[in-house]
Amino acid sequence: MASGALTWLYRRLGKWYPAVFLTAELQSAFLVTAGTLALFTFYWDIPEGDFLIILGIALGLTAVAVGANLFRTYPLLSPIKRWIAGERSERAAAEAWAAAIGLPMDLIRRDMVLPFVIVVFPSTIAAVAILGLSWLAFFPFFFGASVAVGYGGLLHYLALELGMRPVLMDINRDVPPRLEMVSAFPLRVRLMGALPLMNLVAGLIVAALTSDGGGGASLTGDVLIALAVATAVSLDLSILLSKSILRPIADLRRATDAVREGRYDVSVPVTTGDEIGELAASFNQMIAGLAERERIREAFGTYLDHEVAEYILSEEFPEEGVELEVSVLFCDVREFTALAAEMDAKEVVAALNGLFEVVVPIVARHGGHVDKFEGDGLLAVFGAPETYRDHADRAVRAGCEMARAVNVENAAGERLRIGVGINTGRVVAGAIGGAGRLNFSVIGDPVNVASRVEAATRTLESSVLVTERTREELSDEFTLRDVGAHSLKGVEEPVSLYAPGVDWEAIPSPTAPSVGEQDGDGRQPALRVMARARRAATRRS
């Protein structure tokens, strides 16, 4: 109920809410001061006039302490106020979150000494002087007031936590929750301190109400007795209560740390039947769901390229495709039909798996992804779903490294030799399929041309061939040998082909996938391109 009222107040006051709540909450200090002085009247027979004078002094000093506290604390609210007012940058949100969540601890740590310096010491001295008591009476007054200050500090801390909750709930929608560099009283300290303190205050009130005067000696005795009873009775209860709450929370933390490390084989023991037990059970159900999702992700990673798997699991790809410029690499085993006739089925599968174990990692190292396997060949794409300006360079480097690994170093077996054809052009990339079955793929004439270029490697005695269009996109680091224009099956015009002038021992090492289309970090996932295409199509419609 209180939380709902505070949320309503936050919506109504906007950026003024933190300052208004802080100011209103600190007014409780006047009630604590007045209540403490009222308790003292049960131990001393204080004339009404003297009591009003002491009360006026104490309340006046409390007003000074509250004012000093507000003066020192208002600047801490500035990040929160700016964020609520509309400054919603990532940095502003992080600063507002840190200020709001750290406000209770900042108030206690920075200003807890103010009540003692401004209120307790001067008020106690004034009371002793006005009542004409012995200077020894200072200590009972001081001890009783110290208990009140501790109670007030705990009250302020918990109230500010509650008051900042609507703000923090709002901020957490903009920034991910975190706890770095934020100070607060641990839950264990609050549980171990709050219950004994409340029992101490309750004991003093009961003792005061049932006492028949007695002055400072009686007050001192009541303080010591209440402290002893609160410690003896409440401490054991506080320890048991803290263990009852904190041990299940510790189990949750350990399980959460394991999940953060990528382990989904953990579970939290359900040891209580209360809300914490329900939380543990819900956590276990969540872990089971995450483990299932991870199994799906691993399966995607086995049967699909990892980047494509992440792209599909992101659930952000549009139904329509997008036109992109890419470099297409087609790799095929030469004379594989004749080789397969000499081997049994197991040997054929083993040979192909050995080949793909060599060439697929090469494609990945150069930033490409395997679009599909076609019997003894594969189609790889450079530039989708992750776009790069140097996609042609990456494709040629990958093709040369594949040819070296298989044809020169015989990494995939001496009997296998491959040809690699590379072409560059604009294709349509997207999720292709129907009836509930989709495949991320690229379609377009450049794909067909790449396949025909690979076929030409058999007659032109070159392991790697690239088209004129690819040559135009290559950087100056490549040396190409012109092998002439050739007619390719299914292509109307003759295609100029080039063979890389390769020093097989000095093929450029694969570069990290960081030189992409400039978009903040230098890379631009194609799903962002596709998302923009979807928005553009929506606007056109």
TORKOL-252505 format. One record per residue: residue in one letter; z, y, x of N, C-alpha, C, CB in turn. Coordinates in steps of 0.1 Angstrom, whole numbers, plus 5000, padded with zeros to 4 digits. Each point is the difference from the previous one (the first is absolute). Glycine has a CB too. Layout:
<pts>
AZYXZYXZYXZYX...
</pts>
This chain:
<pts>
M500049885008500050124992500050125009501249884982A499750135028500150115009498750025007502449975002S497049915003498750015007498950064992500749805013G499350164974498950064991500250154998499949784989A501450265010500350144998499650085012501849954985L498449995027499750075013498550015001502149925011T497249974985498550005001499450114991500049765005W500650254983499650114990500250145006500549844981L500750175025500350135007499150035011502449974993Y497349935015499050025011498750054995501249825013R498350124976498750034995500050154994499649764994R501550285001500150134994500250115011501049904980L499750075031500350115010499050005011502449974994G496949925008499049995011500650035014498450084983K501150015024500450035014501450055001497650045006W503050014983501350055000501149904998499150214992Y500449675005501049894996501049975012498349914984P501250075028501049965011501150105002498149885011A501550254989501050115002500950014988498450125015V501149874973500950004988500949895000498250124988F501349765015500949884999501150015011498149864991L501550185021501050015011501150104996498249945017T501350184978501050104997500949954989498450185006A501149764984500849954988501049895005498250064984E501349855025500849895004501250055008498049855000L501850245009501150055008501150074993498350025018Q501450024969501150064992501149904997498350154990S501549725012501049914998501250025010498349834991A501450245020501050035010501250084994498249995018F501450104972501150084993500949914992498450204999L501049704994500949914993500949925009498249984982V501249975029500949925010501150095005498049865006T501750274997501050095005501150024990498350115015A501349924973501050034989500849884997498550174990G500949715009500749884997501049965011498049924988T501650115025501049975011501250094999498149935014L501750204983501150094999500949964988498750185011A500749774978500849964988500949885004498150094985L501449825023500849895004501250045008498049865000F501950245008501150055008501150054992498450065018T501349994970501150054991500949904995498550184993F501149695008500949894997501149975011498149904986Y501650165025501049975012500850135003498449835009W501150294987500750125003500150084986499250015024D501950054974500250084989499550145003502049874992I496650155005499350125004500050104988498649875017P501950244985500050114989498550024996502150115008E497749924979498750024995499250115008500849924977G499950195025499350115008499649965013501450164987D499549775021499649955013498949905000502450045007F497649874983498949904998498750074998501649844991L498450265001498750074997499550075012500750034976I500250035032499650075013499449905009501850174997I498949715005499549905009498749944995502449945007L497550044980498849954994498850105002501449874983G498950265016499050105002499550005014501050144982I500049855028499650005014499149885003502150125006A498449764989499349875003498650014994502249875001L497750174986498650014994499150105007501149934978G499550185026499250105007499549955013501350184990L499649755018499549945012499049884998502250065010T498049874979499049904996498650064997501949864991A498250265003498750074997499350045013500950084978V499949965032499550045013499449875007501650195002A499149704997499549885006498749954993502349945007V497750074980498849954993498850105003501449904982G498950235019498950095003499549985014501050164985A499949815025499649975013499149875001502150125009N498449784983499349885000498650024994502149884997L497850194992498650034994499150085010501149994977F499550115029499350085010499449915011501450204995R499449705010499549925011499149894995502150055012T498049914975499249894995498750044994502149884996Y497850244998498750044993498849985009501450164987P498749885026498849985008499549865002500750205012L500249704986499749865001499149964988502149955013L498050134976499249974988498650055001502150004987S497550085023498750065000498949905000501050185012P499049714996498949904999499849944986500449955024I500850034969499949944986499450104991502049865005K498450274996499550104991498550025002502350125001R497349885012498550025002499249894994500550125021W500049754981499349894995499950004984500749875020I500450174974500050004985499150114995502349915000A497650205008499250124997498549975001501850155007G497849745000498649965000499549985014499850134980E501049885031499549975013500049855002500850235009R498149704989500149864999499249935012500150024975S499950045037499549945011500949885004498950225008E500549695000500849895005501250045008497949875000R502050235008501150055008501150064991498550045020A501050044970501050074991500749904992498550204999A500849694996500749904993501049925008498049984986A501749995027500949935008501350095003498049875011E501850264991501150095003500950014987498650125017A500849894972500750014987500849874998498350164990W501149735012500749874998501249995010497949894993A501950155020501149995009501250104996498349935019A501350194977501050104996500849954988498550185009A500849764981500749964988500949885002498150094987I501449815021500849885001501250035010497949864995G501950235014501050035010501050114996498449935017L501450134971500850114996501549974999498050094988P502449795005501449974999500749995013499549884979M499950055031500649985013500150145007499249765001D499750324998500050135007501150084995497549995003L502850014984501050084994501449965005498650034980I501749845021501249955005500250035015500049824982R499050155026500050015014500250145005498649795002R500650304992500050145004501150084995497649985002D502949994986500950104993501349944996498050124992M502349755012501349944995501250085006498849784998V501050285013501150075007500450134992499349905022L499750164971500350124993501150004990497650055003P502649854989501250004991501350015008498749864983F501450075028501350005008500250145006499749765005V499250305001500250135007500250114990498649915019I500650094970500050124991501049984989497650045005V502649844990500949984988501349945003497949974987V502149915019501349935002501050075008498749794997F500950255015501050065009500550134995498849905019P500350204977500650124995500849994987498050115010S501549804981500749984987501449945002497849984988T502249925021501349945003501050105006498849785003I500750305006500950105007500550104989498849975022A500350074969500350104990501049944990497850105002A502149774995500949944990501449995006498149874990V502050095023501349995006500750135001499149815014A500150304989500550135002500550064986498550045020I500649954970500350054987501249934994497650064996L502549815005501149934994501350005009498349854989G501650215023501250015009500549865004500650214989L498449705014500449875004500149995015498949904980S501749995025500149985014498649975006502449914997W497450125016498749985005499649855000500350205015L500749714984499749864999499349964987502049965015A498250134975499349974988498550015001501950094988F497649975023498650015003499349875000500450215013F500349694993499449875002499749924987501149995022P499950004969499749944987498950064992502449934999F497650215001498950074994498749965006501550194995F498549815019498749975007499549864997500750165018F500249744983499649864997499549984986501749935017G499050134973499549994987498750074998502349994992A497550125014498750074999498949935007501250214998S499149725013499049925008499549894991501150065022V499849874971499549894991499050064989502249885003A498150244992499250064990498650045007502050094988V498049965024498850035007499149875002501150195012G499549704992499349885001499449954987501549945019Y499250084970499549964987498850094997502349924993G497950215009498950094997498849985008501750174994G498449795019498949975008499249884995501250095020L499649804976499349894995499350034987501749855011L498950234981499450044987498750085003502350014989H497750085020498850085003498949915005501450205006Y498949705003499049915006499349924989501449995021L499449954971499449914989499350084990501849845004A498750284992499350084990498750055006502250074991L497749975021498850055006499049885001501250185013E499249704990499149895000499449984986501349895018L499550124972499549994986499150114997502149884993G498350245011499250124996498650015007502150114996M497849835016498750015007499149884996501250115019R499349804973499249884996498750044992502149874999P497950224992498850044993498950065010501350044979V499250045030499150065010499449895009501350215000L499649705005499549895008499049914993502250015013M498149964975499149924992498650064999501949914987D498150225012498750074999499350005014501050154981I499849885029499450005014499449875004501650185006N499149714990499649875004498749964995502349945001R497250134989498649974995499050055009500850014977D499650085033499050065009500249945014500050214987V501249755017500249955013500649864999500250235010P499449684999500749865000501450015003497849895006P503150034988501450005003500349965014500549954976R500450115030500449975014501450055002497650025008L503049945004501450035003500150055014500849844983E498150195024500250045014500650145001498049865006M502950165003500650135004500750064988498250035017V502449894974500850054989501449955001497950014985S503150085015501449965001500649994987500150105023A500849814975500749984987501249915003497950034986F503149985005501149915001499649864996501650194995P498649715014499649864996500749964987499649945025L499849974968500649954988501449945002497749964991R502449975021501349935003501150115001498749825012V501050294995501050115001500450054987499150065023R499949964968500350064987500949914992497850125000L501849755000500849904993501449995006498049874994M502150135019501449985006500850134999499049845016G500450274982500750134999500350054986499150055022A500049924969500150074987501149944992497650045001L502549824999501049944991501450035005498449824995P502050175018501350045004500350154998499949825017L499150264985500250154997500350024986498550065019M500849884972500250024986501449954996497549984995N502949915010501349944997501150095006499149775000L500650295011501050105006500250124991499349925023V499650144973500050114991500749964987497950105010A501849794984500649954988501549985002497949904993G502550055018501449975003500850135001499449805011L500050304995500650135002500250074986499050035023I500049964969500150064986501149934992497550065001V502549815000501149934992501350035006498449824995A501850195018501250035006500550144996499549855019A499550244981500450144996500450014986498450085017L500949854974500450014986501349934997497650004995T502849915013501349934997501150055009498749804993S501050305016501150045009500850114993498649955020D502650074985500950104995500350105011501049844983G497950235021500250105011500149925014501250164984G499749895024500249945013499450075012500149794988G499050315009499550085011499149935010502050144997G498049915015499149955010500349865004499750225008A501649744992500449875004499549894990502050095012S498149954976499549914989498549985001501950064986L497450065016498549995001499649925012499950234988T500749795023499749935012500249854998500650195014G500549774980500349864997498949944990502450055004D497350034986499049954991498649985006501250124982V498449985027498849985007500049885009499750255000L501349725007500149895009500049874992501250135017I499649874972500049884992498749974993502450044996A497050064999498649994993499049955011500650184983L499549885029499149965010500249855004500050235009A501349734992500249865004499649904989501950085013V498449964974499649914989498449994999502250064988A497250065013498550004999499449925012500150234989T500549785023499549925011500249854998500450205015A500849774981500349864998499349934989502250055009V497750024980499449944988498550025000502150044987S497450085015498650034999499249965011500650194987L500049805025499249965012499449864999501450165014D499549754982499549864999498949994989502249925007L498150154982499050004989498750075004501850014983S498350105025498850065005499249915009501250224998I499549715011499349915009499349894993501750055017L499049894973499349894992498850064992502249884999L498050244995498950064992498850035009501750094984S498649965028498950045009499349875005501250215007K499549694996499349875003499249954989501949955016S498750054972499249954988498750074998502249954990I497850185013498850084999499150005012501250154984L499449865028499250025012499449885005501550195005R499249694994499449885005498649964993502449925005P497650094982498649984994499050105004501149904980I499450235022499050105004499649975015501150174985A499849785023499649965014499049894999502250065009D497949844982499049894999498750064996501849844993L498250264998498750074996499450075011500950024977R499950055032499550075011499349905010501850184997R498949715006499449905009498749954995502349935008A497650044979498849954994498950115000501349844985T499150285013499050115000499450025014501250114981D499749885029499550015014499049885003502250115007A498149784988499149885002498750034994501949845001V498150214987498750034993499250115007501149944978R499750165027499350115008499349945012501750164992E498949735014499349945012498949904996502250025012G497649974975498949914995500449864997498550145013R502849844985500549864997500350004985500949975023Y498449944970500249984986500749874996498050154996D502649795014500749874997501550024999498249885013V502250244984501450024999500450014985500050125022S501349874975500550024987501550055001498549824990V501950255000501450055000500949914991499150245003P502049725003500949914992500650084988500549875020V499550084968500550064988501549954999497750024988T503250075016501449955001500950074989499749975024T499850124968500750064989499250004988501350145016G499449874973499350014987499950144994500849774996D499550335012499950144995498750065004502450025003E497550114996498850075003499449985014500750174984I500249815026499549975013499449865001501850155009G498749764983499449874999498650004994502349904999E497650184990498750024994499050075009501250024978L499350075031499150065009499549905011501350224997A499649695007499649905010499049914994502350015011A497949944976499149924994498650074998501949884988S498150245008498850084999499350015013500950134981F499849895030499550015013499349875004501850165007N498849734990499449875003498749984993502349905004Q497750144983498749994992498950095006501449954980M499050175025499150095006499449935013501250204991I499749745017499549945013499149884997502150065011A498149874978499149894996498650064997502049864991G498050255002498850064997499250055012501050074978L499849995031499450055013499449895008501650195000A499249695000499549895008498749954994502449945006E497550054981498849964993498850095004501349904981R499050235018499050105004499649995014500950154984E500049815025499749985014499149885002502150115007R498249784985499249895001498550034996502049854995I497950234994498750044996499350085011500850004976R499950095030499550085011499549925012501550194993E499349715010499749915011498749924997502449985007A497649984980498849924996498750095000501449864985F498850275011498950095001499650025014500850124980G500249895029499750015014499349885006501950155002T498349734992499349885005498650004996502249885000Y497650154987498649994995499250135000500949814986L499850305017499350135000500450075013500050014975D499250095029500450085011501350084996497550025007H503450005003501350064997499850144994501049875019E498150214986499850134995499550004985499550085023V499749834974499549984987501149954991497749965008A503249954997501149964992500950114997499949785011E500450304999500950124997499350094990501049985023Y497750044978499350094991500149954986498450055019I501449824979500149944986501450014995498149855005L502950125003501450004996500550144997500449795013S498950314993500550134997499850044986499450065023E499849874969499750034986499550144998501849844995E497650225015499550134999498550015000502150085011F497249814992498650005001499350024986500149865021P498950224978499450034987499049884996500250255005E499649754982499149904995498550025005501549974980E498150165021498750035005500050005015499550134980G499349855026499950005015499850145005499149774999V500750235014499850135006498949985011502450084995E496850025007498949995010500650055013498250034983L501649895028500550035013498949975010502449964993E497750105019499149965011500849915009498750224999V500849665004500749905008499049945009501649954982S499049975028499249925008500349864997500050175019V498949754979500149864995499749915012499550064976L501349845026499849905011499849874993501350135017F497649804987499849864995499949915012498850084979C502049825020500149905011499649864995501850145012D497449794995499649864996499949915012498850104979V501449775018499949905011498549965001502449924997R497150085015498649965002499949854999499550205014E499449754979499749864998501249924996498350035018F502550024973501149934995499749884992501350215001T497649804992499649884991499849885009499050154983A500349865028499849895009501349955006497750085005L503250014998501349965006500849934990499950195016A500149864971500849944990499549864997500550224990A498249755012499549874997500549895010498050114990E502449945022500649915010501549984999498150075015M502650004976501449994999500449964986500350185017D500949764982500549974987500750124994500349765007A500150224980500550124993501250075006499249894979K501750035026501250055007499750085012501349814992E497750145016499650075012499350134997499749785012V499550224977499450134996501050104996498049874992V503050095000501050104995500850055012500149884978A500350025032500750045011499250105009501249784999A497550195003499250095008499950144994498749805008L501150214979500050134994501350075000498249924985N502950015013501350065001500350055014500849864981G498850065029500250055014499250125003500449775006L498350244988499250125002500750124993497949865001F502550134987500550114993501450055005498849924980E501949985026501350045007499750095011501049794993V497950205013499650095011499550144995499549805014V499550194977499350134996500850084990497949885005V502850064986500750084990501050105006499749814984P501250145026500950105006499250115008501749825002I497250155003499250115006499650114990499149835017V500450124972499750104989501250094997498349844990A502950095008501250084996500450095011500749814986R499250155027500450095011499250135001500749805012H498050194983499250125001500050084986498649885017G502350084974500150084988499149964989500750185014G498749714987499149954989500749904991498050045014H501449914976500649904991498849904996501950154992V498549735007499149894997499750014985500849855019D498050184977499750014986499949874993498750215005K500649695002499949874995499549905011499550094977F500849785021499549905008498849944992502349955011E496650024996498849944994499649885008499350234991G501349665006499749885007500550015014498049964985D501050045025500350015014499950155005499149775003G500850324987500050145004501050084993497649985005L502550155000500950094993499450144999502049865008L498550214982499650144998501250095003498249934983A501850165026501150095003499550144997501049845017V499950254979499850134996500950095008499249944977F500250175029500850105007499850134993499749885022G501450184973500050124992500449994986498250065014A502249824981500649984987500849875000498050124989P503249885005500650114993500650115008500449834983E499750155030500550115009498850065006502249885005T497750264993498850075005500250055014499450064976Y499649945032500050055014498750075003501549825007R498650295000498850075004499249925010501150214996D499649715013499349925010499849864996501050155017H498749834970499949864995498849935007500950074978A498150005026498949935007500449955014498350154987D502549945020500549965013500949884999499950245007R500949754983500949894998499249874997501850164992A497249855000499249884996499349955013499750094976V499750005032499349955012500949945010498250184996R503049895006500949945009500549864996500850245006A499549754981500449874994498949905002501550114984G497249925013499049915002499849955014498950114980C501149985029499949975014501149915005498850215004E502549824991501149925005499949864993501450205003M498149794985499949874994498949925007500650094978A498349975026499049935007500549955014498250134988R502549965019500649965013501049884998499750235008A501149784982501149894998499349874997501650174992V497449835000499449874995498949955009500650064977N498450035027498849965007500250005015498750094982V502249995023500250015015501249925004498950225000E502349814993501249935005500249874993501050235004N498249744986500149874992501449984994498349915015A502350204980501349994994500049924988500550225009A498449774984500049924987499349875002499950214988G499949745024499449875003498650025005501349914982E498350005028498850025007498749984991501249925020R499050014969498849964992499650114990500749775002L500250334996499750114991499650135007501749904984R497250155011499550135004499750094988499049905021I501350234980499950084988499050125003502449944993G497150114996499250125000500750114991497949875004V502050255000500750114993499050114997502249955011G497750084976499250114996500850114994498149854996I501650285008500850114995499150114994501849955018N498650104970499250114994501050104994498149844995T501450285003500950114995499250064988501150045023G499750004967499450064988501150024990497849905005R501750154984500950034988500049884991499650255002V501649714994500249884991501050044989499549845019V500550084971501050024990501249905003498250074983A503049985018501149925003501050004988499850055025G500749834972500950004989500349864996499250214992A501649774997500449874995498949954992502450065000I496949835004498849954994500449864993498450125016G501249864972500349874993500250024985501149925021G499449984973500250004986500849884995497950134998A502449864989500749894995501349975007497849904993G502950215011501349995006499949975015500849934978R498050065028499949975014499350115007500049754996L500650315014499550125007500049975015500850164982N498349915025499949995014499650145006499449754999F501450305010499650135006498849975009502450094999S496549984999498849985007499250125001500049764993V498950245015499150115001498649944996501350125019I498049964974498649964996499150115003500949854982G497850115021499050105003499049945010501650194995D497349885006498949965009500549985015498450124985P502549975020500449985014500649875003500450245001V500249694989500649875002498949905002502050064986N497049945006498849915001499350025013499850004975V500150135030499350025012500849955012499050214990A502349805010500849945011499849855001501750184996S498249754992499849865001498649975006501549974980R497550115017498749975005499950045015499050054978V501850055026500050035014500749895008500150244995E500949695000500649895007499049895001502350064991A496949914999499049905001499050035011500249954976A499550185027499150045010500549975014499150174985T502249815017500649975013499449865005502150134995R497549794996499549865005498750015007501249904981T497950205014498750015006500050105011499049944978L501950165022499950105010501049975012499450164982E501249725018500849955011501150115004498149865008S502550194982501150105003501249964990498450195007S502849804999501149964992500450114990500849865019V499050274984500450114991498850094998502449985008L497350054980499050104997500550104990498249835004V501450304998500450114991498750074995502350025012T497950044977498850074994500050155005500149854980E498750215017499950145004501050094994497649965002R502850014985501050074993501449995007498749974978T501649925027501349985007499950085013500449774989R498550215018499850075013500350154999498349835007E501250234981500250154998501550034999497850014989E503049905007501450034998500949975012499749954976L499749985034500849965011500350125010499049784998S502150215009500450105010499249985012502350024990D497850075020499249995012500549895010499650254997E501549695000500549905009499149875000502350094997F496949894993499249884999498650025006501349944979T498349955028498650005005499349894992500750085023L498149964971499349914992498649985005501350084980R498249805018498649965005499149994987500949885021D498050194979499150004989499249875000499950255000V500249674989499349884999498850014990502149875007G497650254989498950024991500350004985498749905018A500350134974500150004986499549864995499750254998H501149694993499749874995500049994985500949905021S498350024973500049984986501149904996497550054998L503349984993501149924996499849954986501650125015K498849764982499849944987500750084989499849775011G499550274979500650074989500150155003501349804994V498250255017500150145004498550055000502349985013E497450134980498650044999499550065013500450054976E500350045030499550065013500649935012499850224988P499449785023500649945012501250085005497749935007V503250004999501350055004500150005015501149924979S499250205027500250015014501349945004498650215001L501449705009501249935004500350025014499549834984Y501850175020500550035013501049895004499650254997A500449725016501049905005500950085010498449804998P502950195000500950065009499849965014501750024981G498350075028499949975015501449975004498050145004V502549734995501449975001500349945014500149964975D500950105031500749945011501149924994499450185017W500449684982500949924993501550015005498149854995E502150195017501350015006500650134998499449845017A499950264977500550134999499850064986499550045024I500649874966499950054986501250094997498749794993P501050335001501150094997501149934992498550195000S502849835004501149944993500150054986501249975022P499349954969500150054986500950124999499649774992T500150335000500850124998500949984988498350155011A502949914990500950004988499350074989502149995015P498149974973499450064988500650134996499549774992S500250335017500650134997499050115000502149925011V496650054992499050115000499249994987499950005025G500750044964499349984987499650134994501349794997E498450204991499750134993501350085000498249894985Q501650245018501250085002500750034986499050105021D502249854978500750024988501550005003498249904986G502350205021501450005004500249925013500750034976D499449845023500349925012498749955006502249944990G496750115006498749965007499449884993500950095021R499749854969499549884994499950034985500949855018Q498250094975499950024985499749874994499250245003P501849694991499749884993498950024989502449925005A496849984994498950014990500650014986498549885015L502750074983500550014986500250144996501149785003R499250315008500150144996498750064997501950025015V497049944992498750044997499649964986499349985024M501149894972499749954987500850074989499449785011A501850254993500850084990499450134997502149885008R497450195003499350134997498749984992501050095022A498349804981498849974992500449984985498949905020R502250034978500449984986500350144993500949775006R499950315001500350134995498750094997502249995012A496950004997498750074998499349954988499950045025A500049834974499349944988500750044987499349815014T502050194987500850044988499750154996501849845006R498150255004499750144997498650014995501550075018R497549854987498650014995499949954986499249975023S501749934973499949954987500750094990499949775009
</pts>
